[in-house]
Amino acid sequence: MSRIIAGAAGGSTLNSVPGNLTRPTTDRVKEALFSRLDAFNVIAGARVLDLYAGSGSLGVESGSRGAESVDLVEFDAKASAVCQRNADLVNTVTGRKVVSVHRSKVESFLDRAAGSAIWDLVFLDPPYPLDEPALAAVLAKLVPHLGEGAVVVVERSSRSPEPVWPQGMERFAEKKYGETRLWFTEPGVEAADAVEAADAVEAADAVEAADLEAGD
């Protein structure tokens, strides 16, 4: 059973999607991921988008940790209903509507998003059968909606190739956890910013190693 790890709703048990239609991020991977994001200082006050949300685990974790707003996008009816229950949990604890649920295909949601819709932190955990050209098309649709310094996290099978990054999106880190690989990107950074990004990754690795050692 998955849970919210930290923040206002920390320790709360999350509702899970019945069956095997979704592939939830394990708590161990989620904890390592959010240790990195904390080191990047991108959660507090962020506008968060969770695409292919499943149960909404990553999005509601962000809401619990101080994100300004969270949009969960999930097309499957059962999964969308679970997203809503998990969103209600965080919204009740925080006392305001932090998390909103959108039952929609990801492509349609991004096509409908107004030009002024901007996000600072985006999670994509697409189903493994989604092929690389389809993923590349979604990433390209996402680029115009990324805020300055936004971080995009793509979760894929460790056996999947590196996604094809569209113009305007650059990878700055990747990390493998067993059968899962996380790719971290941001809006195209200039060479002068690359050193700063590398320093942030190094600091995140140190925090993550300490957290994982403490959890063993």
PALUMTI-970231 format. One record per atom (N, C-alpha, C): z, x, y. Coordinates in pm, whole numbers, padded with zeros to 5 digits, always signed. Last residue first. Layout:
<pts>
ZXY ...
</pts>
This chain:
<pts>
+00535+01782+00205 +00535+01818+00062 +00678+01826+00007 +00556+01745+00478 +00547+01625+00393 +00551+01656+00244 +00553+01997+00585 +00678+01920+00596 +00678+01800+00504 +00288+02059+00539 +00391+02136+00470 +00523+02061+00472 +00165+01881+00711 +00143+01866+00568 +00247+01942+00487 +00256+01980+00959 +00289+01843+00919 +00274+01825+00768 +00146+02238+00962 +00292+02221+00968 +00334+02083+00920 -00125+02175+00958 -00068+02254+00848 +00083+02238+00845 -00149+02038+01204 -00176+01969+01077 -00113+02043+00960 -00097+02242+01388 -00011+02125+01383 -00025+02054+01249 -00314+02413+01327 -00177+02462+01314 -00078+02346+01304 -00533+02251+01385 -00515+02300+01249 -00371+02347+01226 -00499+02219+01660 -00486+02103+01573 -00464+02146+01429 -00552+02478+01749 -00419+02422+01770 -00396+02303+01679 -00822+02492+01676 -00727+02587+01619 -00584+02535+01633 -00928+02288+01838 -00936+02276+01692 -00834+02368+01626 -00880+02397+02091 -00815+02271+02054 -00816+02252+01903 -01046+02621+02082 -00901+02640+02095 -00826+02513+02054 -01294+02494+02072 -01251+02574+01958 -01100+02598+01962 -01299+02376+02326 -01301+02291+02208 -01252+02367+02086 -01304+02608+02483 -01191+02515+02495 -01183+02424+02373 -01551+02710+02406 -01430+02786+02379 -01308+02696+02383 -01729+02517+02501 -01717+02537+02358 -01589+02612+02322 -01774+02495+02766 -01665+02415+02713 -01639+02442+02566 -01993+02651+02813 -01868+02693+02875 -01748+02616+02820 -02198+02511+02693 -02148+02631+02628 -02013+02674+02684 -02121+02161+02715 -02189+02280+02761 -02126+02402+02695 -02139+01901+02472 -02060+01993+02553 -02147+02111+02596 -02234+01573+02427 -02283+01709+02436 -02204+01798+02528 -01944+01394+02322 -02068+01398+02401 -02106+01544+02427 -01835+01502+01993 -01809+01460+02130 -01942+01457+02205 -01707+01479+01655 -01810+01508+01755 -01763+01461+01892 -01604+01563+01337 -01558+01535+01473 -01669+01573+01570 -01589+01441+01011 -01671+01512+01109 -01625+01468+01248 -01420+01469+00708 -01420+01414+00843 -01502+01504+00933 -01453+01387+00370 -01481+01484+00475 -01486+01412+00609 -01292+01341+00056 -01323+01290+00190 -01353+01406+00286 -01194+01432-00177 -01324+01366-00183 -01371+01315-00046 -01005+01670-00018 -01041+01620-00149 -01182+01562-00148 -01087+01686+00289 -00963+01649+00222 -01000+01589+00086 -01234+01892+00530 -01246+01832+00398 -01107+01807+00341 -01356+01871+00860 -01243+01902+00773 -01258+01826+00643 -01507+01997+01158 -01514+01916+01037 -01400+01962+00945 -01609+02002+01506 -01517+02036+01396 -01550+01950+01275 -01803+01934+01684 -01720+02049+01720 -01619+02084+01612 -02134+01811+01718 -02019+01833+01630 -01938+01951+01681 -02251+01614+01988 -02242+01744+01924 -02116+01754+01838 -02486+01407+02137 -02365+01410+02055 -02362+01542+01979 -02724+01417+02264 -02610+01369+02342 -02482+01363+02263 -02931+01320+02001 -02921+01391+02128 -02808+01329+02209 -02740+01261+01695 -02843+01230+01796 -02828+01318+01919 -02697+01434+01393 -02639+01397+01522 -02748+01371+01624 -02693+01343+01073 -02789+01389+01173 -02739+01341+01308 -02402+01445+00880 -02487+01346+00948 -02584+01413+01046 -02412+01665+00604 -02370+01645+00742 -02461+01542+00807 -02426+01484+00289 -02467+01589+00382 -02410+01563+00521 -02153+01406+00065 -02260+01364+00155 -02300+01479+00248 -01933+01485-00070 -02062+01520-00130 -02180+01481-00041 -01720+01379+00058 -01736+01524+00070 -01868+01571+00010 -01813+01080+00226 -01783+01149+00102 -01804+01299+00123 -01692+01051+00567 -01794+01038+00462 -01741+01102+00333 -01621+00950+00890 -01564+00976+00758 -01670+00949+00652 -01633+01068+01213 -01713+01008+01107 -01654+01049+00973 -01514+01022+01529 -01475+01070+01397 -01556+00994+01293 -01560+01126+01857 -01610+01039+01752 -01575+01101+01618 -01412+01136+02173 -01415+01196+02039 -01463+01090+01941 -01509+01190+02517 -01481+01103+02402 -01488+01182+02271 -01565+01320+02753 -01465+01379+02665 -01430+01295+02544 -01650+01019+02908 -01643+01164+02923 -01532+01220+02836 -01731+00766+02662 -01676+00815+02786 -01676+00966+02791 -02017+00626+02516 -01909+00724+02503 -01863+00770+02641 -02240+00467+02504 -02112+00401+02524 -01992+00496+02512 -02469+00601+02436 -02456+00554+02575 -02320+00492+02607 -02414+00656+02149 -02410+00760+02253 -02394+00705+02395 -02462+00448+01968 -02328+00469+02020 -02324+00560+02142 -02720+00465+01880 -02683+00347+01959 -02548+00367+02028 -02693+00699+01728 -02777+00701+01849 -02745+00582+01940 -02535+00606+01518 -02481+00708+01608 -02561+00714+01738 -02719+00432+01396 -02596+00379+01455 -02537+00479+01554 -02909+00618+01307 -02950+00514+01403 -02828+00454+01472 -02763+00765+01123 -02814+00833+01243 -02854+00731+01350 -02727+00569+00927 -02611+00621+01000 -02655+00688+01129 -02991+00543+00841 -02923+00427+00899 -02801+00471+00979 -03046+00802+00740 -03121+00750+00856 -03052+00632+00923 -02849+00810+00524 -02838+00897+00641 -02922+00849+00759 -02738+00487+00401 -02810+00613+00393 -02806+00687+00528 -02455+00350+00261 -02533+00356+00385 -02604+00490+00390 -02290+00384+00037 -02433+00355+00015 -02517+00357+00143 -02031+00425+00156 -02106+00539+00105 -02254+00507+00081 -01979+00246+00461 -01983+00248+00315 -02070+00363+00266 -01839+00437+00738 -01938+00348+00678 -01932+00352+00526 -01633+00474+00948 -01611+00498+00806 -01708+00408+00730 -01586+00591+01261 -01689+00533+01176 -01659+00573+01032 -01409+00556+01561 -01402+00584+01419 -01520+00517+01349 -01378+00688+01885 -01454+00602+01795 -01437+00651+01652 -01252+00691+02203 -01225+00736+02067 -01293+00636+01973 -01343+00579+02435 -01296+00717+02441 -01272+00777+02303 -01615+00366+02533 -01501+00397+02447 -01472+00547+02452 -01747+00113+02742 -01727+00256+02719 -01604+00275+02631 -01969-00109+02863 -01872-00094+02753 -01863+00053+02716 -02170-00141+03044 -02043-00093+03097 -01937-00074+02988 -02375-00254+02904 -02388-00115+02944 -02259-00056+02996 -02232-00451+02638 -02281-00434+02775 -02287-00286+02809 -02343-00484+02309 -02243-00426+02400 -02304-00404+02538 -02541-00561+02137 -02492-00661+02232 -02398-00603+02336 -02578-00333+01983 -02693-00385+02059 -02646-00482+02167 -02328-00315+01863 -02367-00213+01960 -02486-00257+02043 -02342-00544+01698 -02235-00529+01797 -02275-00428+01905 -02559-00483+01533 -02567-00598+01626 -02462-00587+01735 -02457-00266+01391 -02577-00250+01472 -02587-00361+01576 -02236-00382+01257 -02217-00274+01354 -02337-00262+01448 -02209-00734+01235 -02269-00610+01186 -02257-00505+01296 -01889-00887+01295 -02027-00857+01333 -02077-00738+01254 -01613-01002+01422 -01685-01015+01296 -01834-01002+01327 -01384-00820+01589 -01520-00872+01607 -01586-00880+01470 -01060-00826+01726 -01142-00819+01606 -01277-00886+01633 -00848-00622+01930 -00938-00738+01917 -01028-00717+01796 -00532-00510+02029 -00637-00502+01927 -00716-00632+01922 -00357-00580+02235 -00416-00447+02234 -00540-00445+02145 -00222-00818+02385 -00339-00811+02298 -00406-00675+02312 +00135-00753+02372 +00010-00782+02443 -00107-00767+02346 +00356-00669+02230 +00373-00775+02329 +00250-00802+02413 +00366-00493+02023 +00345-00437+02157 +00360-00542+02267 +00404-00669+01807 +00502-00563+01834 +00489-00511+01976 +00174-00829+01825 +00308-00889+01834 +00412-00784+01871 -00029-00644+01787 -00023-00718+01914 +00114-00782+01933 +00020-00562+01525 +00036-00467+01636 +00049-00540+01769 -00030-00809+01390 +00095-00735+01370 +00121-00642+01489 -00288-00876+01459 -00179-00961+01505 -00045-00889+01494 -00425-00677+01317 -00428-00676+01464 -00313-00759+01520 -00379-00765+01059 -00323-00636+01101 -00323-00622+01253 -00518-01007+01069 -00374-01008+01039 -00310-00876+01081 -00777-00913+01127 -00709-01000+01222 -00559-01003+01196 -00838-00766+00896 -00832-00699+01027 -00752-00782+01126 -00852-00981+00720 -00743-00883+00705 -00727-00804+00835 -01086-01099+00812 -00962-01176+00816 -00840-01084+00803 -01267-00894+00756 -01245-00933+00895 -01115-01012+00909 -01263-00898+00477 -01213-00781+00548 -01182-00815+00693 -01381-01149+00431 -01246-01121+00383 -01184-01003+00458 -01636-01118+00559 -01543-01223+00600 -01399-01192+00556 -01779-00820+00686 -01734-00895+00569 -01624-00993+00607 -01799-00685+00935 -01884-00800+00906 -01833-00885+00789 -01607-00552+01196 -01620-00566+01051 -01698-00693+01022 -01455-00369+01438 -01583-00433+01406 -01601-00433+01255 -01201-00372+01671 -01230-00358+01529 -01358-00435+01499 -01106-00211+01957 -01202-00308+01905 -01230-00276+01759 -00826-00166+02159 -00888-00131+02032 -00982-00246+01991 -00679-00013+02449 -00746-00125+02384 -00813-00076+02256 -00503+00201+02490 -00510+00093+02588 -00572-00032+02526 -00286+00337+02241 -00421+00315+02294 -00418+00197+02390 -00034+00384+02125 -00048+00382+02270 -00187+00371+02325 +00000+00365+01853 +00031+00493+01916 -00001+00497+02065 -00095+00118+01777 +00048+00143+01766 +00090+00267+01843 -00367+00166+01811 -00299+00069+01896 -00150+00088+01895 -00411+00348+01603 -00432+00391+01742 -00360+00298+01838 -00364+00177+01390 -00279+00296+01406 -00290+00347+01549 -00574+00003+01422 -00440-00046+01453 -00340+00069+01463 -00791+00178+01349 -00782+00117+01481 -00641+00072+01515 -00735+00243+01084 -00742+00348+01185 -00728+00292+01326 -00728-00016+00954 -00616+00078+00948 -00618+00183+01060 -00898-00225+00914 -00862-00192+01053 -00754-00086+01063 -00993-00270+00667 -00866-00336+00699 -00825-00313+00844 -01308-00220+00787 -01234-00246+00663 -01109-00328+00692 -01471-00138+01004 -01325-00123+01013 -01251-00144+00882 -01713-00042+01109 -01695-00058+00964 -01545-00054+00935 -01552+00116+01388 -01670+00055+01328 -01660+00060+01176 -01338+00094+01635 -01331+00120+01492 -01444+00043+01425 -01273+00229+01946 -01368+00147+01871 -01363+00190+01725 -01052+00237+02223 -01083+00277+02085 -01179+00177+02021 -00957+00385+02506 -01033+00268+02463 -01094+00306+02328 -00631+00537+02545 -00773+00539+02510 -00828+00399+02483 -00362+00572+02595 -00444+00516+02701 -00592+00506+02670 -00340+00825+02357 -00266+00748+02459 -00360+00703+02571 -00545+00987+02225 -00506+00853+02180 -00442+00770+02292 -00610+01252+02274 -00713+01151+02303 -00670+01009+02269 -00511+01517+02224 -00459+01434+02334 -00559+01326+02374 -00557+01684+02018 -00666+01671+02113 -00627+01585+02233 -00322+01638+01879 -00343+01771+01938 -00456+01769+02041 -00374+01377+01797 -00262+01402+01888 -00279+01537+01957 -00581+01433+01620 -00611+01357+01742 -00498+01370+01844 -00440+01571+01420 -00548+01637+01496 -00572+01565+01628 -00275+01369+01333 -00215+01494+01383 -00317+01570+01467 -00461+01190+01240 -00394+01159+01365 -00314+01278+01418 -00547+01326+01003 -00641+01292+01110 -00569+01269+01241 -00312+01334+00853 -00374+01459+00896 -00470+01434+01013 -00276+01058+00813 -00174+01136+00882 -00230+01267+00935 -00510+00994+00672 -00486+00934+00803 -00382+01013+00882 -00470+01136+00437 -00582+01173+00524 -00559+01118+00664 -00242+00993+00350 -00236+01139+00368 -00348+01188+00459 -00324+00730+00327 -00224+00763+00428 -00218+00914+00454 -00684+00706+00292 -00550+00724+00238 -00453+00761+00349 -00894+00453+00406 -00851+00591+00427 -00709+00606+00376 -01038+00223+00169 -00943+00256+00276 -00913+00405+00284 -01321+00097+00122 -01264+00222+00074 -01164+00270+00180 -01407-00237+00004 -01382-00137+00108 -01317-00015+00046 -01439-00378-00227 -01550-00379-00133 -01533-00275-00023 -01267-00426-00438 -01311-00287-00413 -01429-00280-00318 -00991-00653-00376 -01111-00606-00444 -01145-00464-00406 -00865-00734-00045 -00867-00748-00191 -00998-00698-00251 -00749-00518+00200 -00862-00602+00162 -00865-00613+00011 -00403-00535+00299 -00517-00466+00239 -00626-00565+00202 -00180-00511+00575 -00250-00595+00479 -00372-00519+00428 +00063-00252+00610 -00064-00314+00647 -00114-00405+00536 +00400-00230+00704 +00304-00235+00595 +00179-00309+00640 +00536-00017+00954 +00494-00151+00913 +00389-00141+00803 +00580+00238+01044 +00652+00195+00925 +00611+00058+00875 +00525+00167+01388 +00539+00265+01282 +00626+00215+01168 +00461+00026+01610 +00468-00049+01484 +00482+00044+01364 +00468+00227+01805 +00548+00105+01823 +00566+00028+01694 +00437+00529+01603 +00419+00448+01723 +00504+00322+01721 +00299+00577+01269 +00382+00611+01385 +00355+00515+01500 +00168+00459+01044 +00250+00579+01030 +00346+00599+01146 +00133+00162+00877 +00118+00225+01008 +00216+00341+01012 +00020+00185+00535 +00117+00151+00638 +00072+00211+00770 -00097+00067+00213 -00109+00146+00333 -00009+00098+00438 +00000+00085-00120 +00000+00000+00000 +00000+00088+00125 
</pts>
